[in-house]
C-alpha cells in the first residue's frame, strides 16, 4: 500500500494485510501477526471509531486527525489511536516476504549519499530500533531532501515533525515478544535482513 493510500484511507476501515498472516514466517510468526494485526491494530481503529463518532473528526482521514490533535492534551486519545492506526498500516507495507537485499537504484543512491553504504543505513536503523526506550518506532525518513533515521516514542510519527516517512520498524513489545521475548535486537536484525521492503521505501521517495 502506498503512502498516499494510507493518508487518504477511511478512518473506520481496517486495511487488509498486504500478505497472508503466515507469509513472514519464520522471522515473524503467524501467531504474532494474528495478535498484532487482528487485536492491536484492529483495536486502534475500533477505538478511534468510537471516539470520533459525532465529533468534528468523524469524517477526517487519519492524517488529518493526527495533524489536528498532535500536542493537544485534551485530544490525546484521538491522536494516539489515529497515529497508531496509521503507523501500523505503514509498518505492514514496510515489510514483505523475501524482503531485504539491495534497494532500487534511486533509493540506493540516496542511501549511499546519506549514510555511505546500505549496511551503514541498516546499522543506524538497528541502533535506533534497539535504543528506543520503551515502546516506539524507528523510521527511515526524507527530511529536506536528505535521508535520515529517526525514532519516535509510543504513537508519535515523523508526520508531525514535517518529515516524510519512507519505512518503519515497530518496536512495541507486542510486535516481537511472542517470537523473541526480550531479544528485541534479534527481531530487528531479522526484519532488516529478511523482511524490509525497500521497494515500498522507494515508492514513498517518489
N, C-alpha and C positions, 0 to 999 in steps of 0.2 A: 504494500500500500504506500502511495506517495505521501510526502509531507503535505501537499495541497489537499489531498483527500482527507487526511486526518484533521486538518484545520477546519474543513467545511462539513465534517461529519455531523449528523444529527445527534443532539445531546443524549437522547434516550435510547440509542441503539448500541448494543454491544457488538463491535465489529467481529467478523469471523476471523479465526486464526488463518494466517497465510499458508498453513500446512497442517497435516494431521497431528494429533496430540503426541503420537509416538515418533514423529519424524526427526526429533532432535536427539533421540537415544544414540549412544549411551551418555553423551555429555550432559544432557538434561532429560530426565526420565518422563514418561507419560504421566506418572503419578504426580510429579511436581507440576507439570503443565496443567493437569486436571484441577489441582488446588489453586494454583497461581492464576490461571485464566478463568476457570469455572467458578471460583469462590471470591478471590481478592479483586480481580479486575471487574468481574460482574457486580460485585458489591459496591464498588465506587460508582459505577453507572447507575445502579438502582438507588443508592443514597442520594446522588445528585438529582435524580428524577423527583424524589420525594421533596427534597429541599426547594427545587426550582418551581414546582407546581404552583401556579397562581402568583408568581413573582415576576419582576422585570427581567429575570434570567430565563424564563420558561422557553423562549424561542431563540435564544442565542446559541451560537456554536461554542464548543469547548474553549477554543482560543479566545473568543470574545469574553467569556466568563472569567477566564484566567486573567486577562488584561484588566477587567473591571473590578476584580476583587483582590488582586495581589497587594499585600501590605496593609490591608484593611482589617483591623482586629475584629470588627463585627461581622465580617464576611469570611472568616477563616474556614468555616465548614464548606462553603461554596467553593472556595479556592482549592482546598485540599482534595475534594472529590473530583472536581473538574480537571485539575492538574494531574492527578493520579490516573484518571481515565485516559487522558491524552498521552501521558508518559508511557503507560503500558502498551497502548496501541503502537506507539513509536518503537518501543522495545521489541515487540514481536516481529516487526518488519526489519529490525536491526540484526536479526538472526535468520539463518536459513540452513537447511540440511546441506551438508558438504560445503560449508562456508569456509572462511579463511582464505589462505592463498594470497595471490597478488591482486591488488586493487586495479581497476581500469586505468588506462594510461593517464588521462587528465587528472584523476584523483591522485594517482601515484606521484605525478609531478608536483602537485600542491603539497602532498605529504612530505616529499623529499625537500621541498623548499623550506618548509616549516620545521621539520624535525631532523632532517639529514637522511634518514632511511625509514622504510616501513617498519622495521624491527624497533627502531627508536620510538616511533609513534605508538606501537603496541605496548612498549615498555612504559611509556608515560600514561597510557590508558590504564594499564595494570596497576601502576602506582597510585593513580587517582582512585581507582576502584577499591584497592585494598587499604588505603589510608583514610577513606571516608569514615569518620567516626559515627557509629550507629547506622541508621537507615539512610538510604540516599541513592544517588546515581552518578555515574561517570559518563562524560559526553565528549564526543568529537564535534567541534563547532566551527563555523565560519564567523570570524569576528573582524570586521573591517577589511575583508579581502584576504585575511590570513587564517590558516587553520590553527586551532588551539585545543588543548584538552582542559576541561573544567570539571569540577564536581559540585553537586548540589545536595543539600540535606533534605530528608523527608520528601515532600511533594514538590519542592522548588524545581524550577526549569530555567534553562538559558533563555527561553522566550521572554521572560520578564526582565532580562538583562540586556535585551536588544541584540542577542546573538542568534545565529541560525543553526539549529541542531542538525547534524548530519547522521549520527547514530548514537546509541546509548547502551550502557550496561546497567542493569538493575542490581543493586547490592543490598536491597532489603533482605532480611533473613529468609523470608518466605520464598525468595527466588532460588535458593540453593540448599536450604537446610535439610530437606528430606534426602537429598543426594550426597551432600558433602559435610553435613553437620557444621562444625565451626571452621572448616577449611575453606574460607572464602577465596583464598589465593588459588586453590586448585580449581574452583569453579570459574574464576576469572580467566585462568590460563586455558581451560578447556573451551570457553566461549571464544576467546581471541584466536586460538589455533584452529578450531574446528567449525565454528558456527557464525562468526562475524560476517555480516552481509555488506561487503564493500560496494556491491552494485547499488544497493539502497542509498548508501552514503554518496555515491557518485551522482545519482539522480537528484538528490537533495542539493548537491553542489550546483547543479544546473549547467 
